[in-house]
């Protein structure tokens, strides 16, 4: 004999209520959605965190290294001030001091290698007067 149904139970159940022993499709769909959402937010966070480094690639190597270090410090300490400082440093073009100094050094090297330095001439030897027989040895050339 079949068990009598509860009189307070609705006759039509919503789609998200599953029968015993069946697969819960809504749970699986929500689990996949949450997993994709967490991965998507993580990818967005790391892309946003690497933004100053990507912006600093157009600058000098020193500027890129400083911005990269600031971004890493901000990532590990969760202190946003380092990230903002790195972003501002990536936006501001630094003056290039090394290229002119390197050019000067190469020019000086070419000049130094092209012209052999002349050795200085030895000073002229002082001629000592020859001693005469009428002068004592201590008073010669004075």
Secondary structure, DSSP 4 states (H G I P E B T S, - for coil): -PPPPPTTS-SS--TTPPPTTS--HHHHHHHHHHHHHHHHHHHHHHHHHTHHHHHHTTS-HHHHHHHHHHHHHHHHH--HHHHHHHHHHHHSPPP--HHHHHHHHHHHHHHHHHSPPPPPPPPPPPPPPPPPTTS-GGGTT-
